[in-house]
Amino acid sequence: QRALSSSRLLEGRYPLNDRPDNRPGLGAVLPNVDLTEDFSEEDMEVIRQASHEAGGILVFPNQNKLDTPKQIQFARKFGIIEPHAVANSTVSNCPECLEIIREPQANVVFGENWHSDNSFMEQTCSYSILRGTDVMPKRGSNDTLFSSTEAAFDALSPTMQNLLYGLKAYHSAGKAYGVKTGRATNTRAAMEATGKMRFNDHAPILKKDFLHPVITVHPDTGRKSIFVSPTFTTRIDGMTREESDMLLGFLYEHIAKPEFCARVSWSKYQVTMWDNRSLSHKGVADDVSERRIVHRVSLRGSRPRSVFDIGEPETVPYEEVDYSHPTQPAT
């Protein structure tokens, strides 16, 4: 097998962000890759390994020749594409692609809180591939913020790590899209405000939650990661609501610490690919004066595994939970 460092795909590779201590940062830019190319399996392995080395973030600038069908063609080389579970595609003849639209002066933004894509599914998302179209704001605004949930785990004390190993948490599409709370969330409101993105009220995933380990193990690298988010996680199994809220609140604040984070700025025709098994991310709504359209394709991963490899996630029935009372005992 060709050495990773010698691949033509990595020519000109540079770090996304330079660290003041000269240690490798989170993310890498591959400026000389043409994603419309017919990649070999060896090429795809180079890209996967480059992603692992970069902590899960790869940026491919200047993909002017990449349209939506070719974006899907590239994504398929990583596995099975997972269409969005509650949003209907608005891209003609491309049901696998989610078109995310932000209208000028929109006061809510799709995905503006921390999350890992599709964590509410039984088989969660491996890679997400997001492409900037020709309708993008000026560079330096509306960035995407990423956190290495692997680095965040590594920074925990051994005592906290051991406490978290045996815990599971519920992940809910119903929470994220306002079905369970009875209150419109920003993610759903952002969809409905576009006039084009369509929310599917009858999506089966809205009626069930999944239990996933709080600490997951990456199937390829073996690295451990904190797998909870304020967008999709509702509570930790086996705890009272108060206990769960306290622990989740600590983890959410911990993941968001600047030392674990990197920021991706956007340009027209830029593609960013990230590994949801290693990262959490959020959109930054710092300037909403311009229209923004991006196209996302997500890859189906596997069932998240814990350090104990304790089996398949459990499906639980839809439950009514009043989230306005944080001390409500979990049932």
N, C-alpha and C positions, 0 to 999 in steps of 0.2 A: 504494500500500500504506500502511496506517495506520502512523504512527510508533510504534515500540515503546514509547516512554516514555508515550504517551497511552492505551494500552490499558487497558480496565476491569479486565482480569485482573491487572494489576500494581498496582492500588490498594492502598496500605498496605504495599507490599513493603519489607522491611527485611533487613539482613545477618544471616546466621546467627551469626557471631561478629564482634565489634568488635576491630579491631587497635589496639594502643597507639600505632602511628605514623600512625593515621588513613588508612592505605591500604585500598583495597577488600579485604575478606576473602574466604575461600572459602565459597561457599554463600549461598543467599538463601531467605527465608521468604515465601510468597505466601498471606497469611491470608484473602483474599477470593475464592478460587477454589473453585467447586463442581465436583468432578470427575465428577459424574453428568450434567453439562450436555452437550448435543449440540454439541460444538465445531465451528466451521467450520475450513476449511484455514487461513484467516488467523489464527484463534485458535491453532491448533497451531503455526504459525510463530512467533507471539509466545512461546509456551512454549519452543520450541526455542531461540530467540534469548536468552530469559531464562536458560536453562540455560547457554548458552555464556558469557554475561556473568558468571555466578556460578561459573565454573570447573567446572560440571558437576553441581552439587548444588542441587536444589529441594526444599523442605519445604512440604507442604500440610497444615496442621492442621485438626482438627475435621471430618473427612470421615465424619460419622456415617451419612449416607445411602448410602455406598459399600459395597456387598457385593462378593463375589468375581466374579460375572458382570459387574457394572458396572466393576469394576477391569479385567477382561479387555477389555471394550468400549472403555475409555479407552486401554488399551495398544495395541490394534489400530490405532489412528489413527497410531501411529508406525511400523507395519510388521508384519512377520511375527513371531509369538510363537514362541519356542524353548522347548519343554518341557525340563525338566531331563534330562540325558542318562543319568544313572545312578540317579536316585531316582524312584520311581513316585508319582504324585500320590495324595494321600489325601483330596482335596476332591471331594465327590460331583458328578459331571457336569461337572467342570472339570479336565480333564487338563493344561491349559496352566499351571495354578497349582501352585506348590510350597508346601506347608504346612510351615513350619519350627517344630518344637516343642522347647521346652526344659523338661524336668521339674524340679520343685523339687529342690535339692541335687545336680543333675547336675554331675559333676566334669569334663565335657568339653562344649564348646560348638561348634555347627555354624558353620564359617567364622571361627574365632578367630585365624587367621593371615592375613597380608596376601595379597591376591589381586585379580584382575580376573575377574569372572564369565565362565565359559565360554571362557577363553583357550586351553583344550585342544581347542577346536573349530576346524575349517577357517575357518568364518565366525564370528568371535567376537561377543560380546554388545555391542550398542550401549548401550541403556538397560536398567536394572533398576528395577522399580517395586515397592517394599516397603510393605505396609500393616499397621499395627498393628491387631489385633483388640480384642475386649473383654476378652481375657485378657493383660494386660500388667503388668509389675512397676511399682513406684513410679518416677516420673520422676527421672532422674539416675543410674539404674543400668542396666546392660546397654545402654550407648550403642553407636553405630557410629562408628568412627574412620575418617576418610578422609584420604588423602594425594593432593595434586596431583602426579601424576607428570610433568605439564608444567612446573610450577614447579621440581620437582626436576631436570629436564633443563636448564632455563635456568640453574640455579646451578652446573652443571658447568663446568669450564674448557674452552675451545675445543679443547685438545689431547685431553681425554677424550671430548668430543663426537665429534670426528673419528675417534677409535679405535672408538667404538661404532657409528657409522653403518653400517659394512659387516658387522656381526656378526648372526648369527641364533642363536636359542635354541630348544631343544625344550620343548614344553609337553605335559604328560601327565596325563590323567585317572587312569591307572593308578597314578601316584605319589600323587596326592591321596587316592585311596580305598584305598590299601594293597595293591593287586594286585601292583604291581611290587616293592615292598619286602618283602613277606611280613609286614609289621608293620601292625597296625591303626592308622590315623591318627585324630586327634581328630575330623575331619569325619565319617568313616565311623562311628566309635564313637558320636558324638553322635546320628547317625541311628538306629543300632541300639538305643541306650539308651531311645529314646522308647516303644518297643513299638508304634508306629504308622507311623513313616516306614519305607519299604521300599527296600532297596538292591537293584539289579538286577545280579547278578554276571555276567550274560551280555550286558551292554550292549556293542555293537560298539566303542564309543569306547574301551573299556578295553584294546583290543588294538592301538591305533595311537597314535602321537604326531604332532604337527605342528610344523614349523619356522616360526617367526615372527621378523620383525626385532626386534632388541633396542630399536631406536629406531623408533617408528612415527609416522606423520603423520595427524592427524585429517582425515577426508575432507571435513568442512564448514569447519573453521576454519583448517586448515593448520598448527596448532600441533604441535610435536614432543613426544613423550612416552616415558618409559622403560617398556618393556613386558616386565617379568619379575616373578616373584613366588616366594617360598619355598613356596607351596602347590602350584603347578602346574609351575614351570620345573625341568627336570632338569639341563640342562647347556648350555653354549654350543658350537655346532658348530665343529669344527676345532681345538679346544683339548684339552689333556690334562685329566684330571679335576682335578688340582691347580690348574692355571691357571684353569679354569672356576669352581671353587669360590671361589677368591680374588676374582675379578672380580664374581661374583654376590653374594658376601658383602658386598663394598663397596657394591654397588648397593642391596641390601636395607637396609643400615644408613642409607644416604643417603636413600632414599625415606621412611624412618620418622622423619626429623628433625622436631621439633615445628614448625619454621617453615614446613613444607609442609602441615601437618595441620589439620583441623577436626573437631569432635566433634558428632554429632547425638544429642540426647537424645530419648527416645520418650515418647509419651502414647497413650492409647487412641484409635483411629480416625485416627491420623496416617499420612500417606503421605509417603514420601521417594523421590524419583526421582533416580538418578545416572547419569552417563555413564561407562561403563567404559573408554572410549577416552581419557579424560582423568585417570582416578583409579585408585587402589588402595584397598581398604578391608578392615576386619576388625571382628569383633564383640568387645566388651569384656565379659569374664566377671568383673565385680567383685562381684556379689551374685547368688547362684544360689538364694536362699531362696524365690523365687516362680516359679510357672509362667509361661511366655511363649509365645505363639503369634502368628506373623506369616505373612502370605501374600505370596509373591514371584512376579512375572511378569517374564520376561526377553524382550528383543527381539533378534532376529537382526540382526547387523550385516553388515559386509562382510569380505573377507579383509584383514588388516592389511597396510599398505603402508609401505615404507621411503622414505627420501629419494631413493633411486634408482629407486623404483617397479619393482622387479626381478621382478615376476611373482607367480605363485600359490605359496602355501605348499606344501611337499612332504609327502606322506604317507610315513611310515616304518613298517616292520613292528614288531610287538611284539618287544622285546628284553629279555633278562634282565640286570639291572644290580644289582650288589651295592653298595648305597649305604653300607655300613658301612666301606668302604675309600675314603676321599676322594682318595687319590692314584692310583686306578686310571685308566689312560689311557682316553680316550674312543675308541670304535670307530667 
